[in-house]
Amino acid sequence: MSCFSFIFRRKRTSQQETHRGDEDIPGIENVTFYSYNELRSATGDFSAANKVGEGGFGSVYRGRLKDGTTVAIKVLSSESRQGVREFLTELTVISGILHENLVRLYGCCVEGTHRIIVYNYLENNSLAQTLLGSAHSNIQFDWRARVKICIGIARGLAFLHEEVRPHIVHRDIKASNILLDKDLTAKISDFGLAKLLPANTTHVSTRVAGTIGYLAPEYAVRGQVTRKSDVYSFGVLLLEIVSGRCNTNTRLPYEDQFLLERQFGFNK
């Protein structure tokens, strides 16, 4: 039995049924449980034509549910033990939370080894692809659009850090985790590494996780995560948005490869 099957087993029904499954799952609210067959049908059997992203966690597909809703379907790798932990973390952290600048969790699928999360679909993919990526994009990232994106990310972080109880530290703020809707409204995504910050605590000691180039130095050295850890990552992301380049680019001459060193001389 997998480490999450016991948590969900009381809510399983026939594969054809989609149902509300939040009545007695502690910490998880407003989550619909989809069958694997339903999500396979929604994505055309997870066809390559519907794949919109891929990362260490697995693949993301565009899908259309039976009611016509277009969704993003994230299929986690079945080979990763860490993926199980991040799957449960993401469900617990983001379920029941609604904000204009956060992705919206619709539901999930837990059948056998399948771990799938369903979100609202965002038409303009991630900043990593549309602004910083090498792929051609028709989006015009003028100064007004960039300011709007930066303010949106800041509002999303402020909501997580100040308004949600307990406070949430994302721990992986980066360009690939900022998605854009059709109006270029920024949405923070991927809460698999998030940590809850209990009341009256200044930090949480944990293993260091995140993405090199975005990690706050004090967090990387001591393993103490605070809301300031996200703020540092956000600062790096701001530089990327303003400059239109990744914080690290090994194709450039060595002295220009690292954005922070070039801008501020942090290696001095």
Helices and strands as residue ranges (DSSP letters): H 5-8, G 9-11, E 19-20, E 32-33, H 36-42, G 48-50, E 51-55, E 58-64, E 70-76, H 81-94, E 105-111, E 114-120, H 127-130, H 143-158, I 159-163, E 167-169, G 175-177, E 178-180, E 186-188, E 195-197, E 204-205, H 217-222, E 224-225, H 227-243, G 254-256, H 259-264
